[in-house]
Amino acid sequence: MTQQKIKQEKIIVTFFIFVMMLVEASLLLWTGALELERILFYLALFIYQIRFLYLNWIVKPNRLTFQASSSQKKPLLMDYTLNFLFFIIFPMGYTYLHETFYANWNLGRTVQVIIFSLYVIGTLITLVSEAQRKHVKQQNPTLNYRFYGLFKYAICINYFGEILALPSLFYLASGSIIIFILMLLQQVLDFVFVQIPRQESYIKEHYPDEAGKILSQKKLIPFIY
């Protein structure tokens, strides 16, 4: 697959993301009161989309957005599909959920601010760790990034960021603590029993000399697990 096709895909997806952001801004400003709950939700949604634009253009300028797409028979089509699902369809769903159900379920402004803070912290952990990984690889490809930056505190620190961010976004969208807990459980189970074991197998296969030292570090949550 040529770099030109990948760049073309990024441009098209970016265009649609900006269109969605304009739609979201219009909904915020002209379809309801500017209450704290709505402002924090739409701000979180903007951060969600800007985060992936940053990853696409800064962290992964020459790669498909979703690594799993590369192994498919039609990688570009798969990546288009996943991009539109995550950055167009999902934001539409989050917005509908918020505008339709939030007022019936929310637990109040204090909880809203706490959850929003968790969302920002989780997003920052993911972005900073990804940027640090890229920096280490660019400075010296022979170095293992898992010994540097946030990764030295947990070999899957980026997954920890996701565990904080995604359930928080669902709460900001719905106002339902039940949905928050269900998403949190789903994330934890997926990472602990599926994603982390895959990472461990990869490390053992590709870094046999360093595997023992790497796997002696915390797996997911700094200083805890």
Secondary structure, DSSP 8 states (H G I E B T S, - for coil): --HHHHHHHHHHHHHHHHHHHHHHHHHHHHSS---HHHHHHHHHHHHHHHHHHHIIIIISTTS-SSGGGGGSSSHHHHHHHHHHIIIIIHHHHHHHHHHHHHHHH---HHHHHHHHHHHHHHHHHHHHHHHHHHHHHHH-TTS-GGGSGGGGT-TTHHHHHHHHHHHHHHHHHH--HHHHHHHHHHHHHHIIIIIHHHHHHHHHHH-TTTHHHHHTS-SSSTTT-
